[in-house]
């Protein structure tokens, strides 16, 4: 991470697309949420939104966990 946006060299090393503010570009829709343009690479919280309140990071972390569970298992029983 970084204080302004994620460290660009990390995103570049993985080949993750960045948004206009330099954050990892990832969707939040229910189908395929928090996925980046790179297969099996997810982004949430400050990495996706930029510097924000910790409650947003917690919420996105939980939602990303559900999305990853659904990606790996085909479905998820984790709360949305």
N, C-alpha and C positions, 0 to 999 in steps of 0.2 A: 504494500500500500504506500501511501504517501500522505502528506498533510493536505495537499490540494486535490490530487487524483492518484490513481494507482501508478506505480512505477512503470513507465512505458516499456522498459526493457523486459519486464516480466510478461506483459501482454504480448509484446512483439515476439518473444521467444516461443510462446505457444501459438502465435498466429491469430490471436483473438482480435476481432474488429473492435474499434473504439467509437464512442459517440462523439459529438461535437465538443464535449467538455473533457474528453480524454479518459472517460470511464469505460469499463468493459460493456459492450453492447450485448444485452440479453433481454429477451421478452419476458413478460410476466403472465401471459395468458395461461389458462388452465391446461391446455393441450401443449405440452412441450415447454412449460414455464421454466424460466431461468437458464435456458440453454443458450450457449453462444454459437457462433458460426463454426466452432470446432467441435467435432463429435466427442461426446463424453466429457466436455468441459462446461461447467456451470458457473454462474456468477450471481451473487446476491449481496445485499447490504451495501456498505460503503464502496465496494468494488464496482457495483452496478450503478448506485444512486449518486455516489460522491459523498463527501463528508456530511453527516446528518446525525440526528438524534439516535441514541443507542436503542430506543424502543423500535425504531424502524428496522435497524439491523437485526434485532431479535425476531421481529415478525417475519422479515424476509428470510432469515435463516431457517425458521420453522417451515415456511412455505417451500423453500428450496429443498429441504429435507424430504418433504412430501413428493415434490416433483422428481427428485432423484430416486426415491423408493419406487415411484410409479414407472420411471424409465427402466430401472433394473428388474423389477418384479412383474411389470405389466399392469399392476393395480396397486392401490395403497389404502390402508385403513387409518392412516394418520389424519388428524383433524386438519381442515383447511384453514 
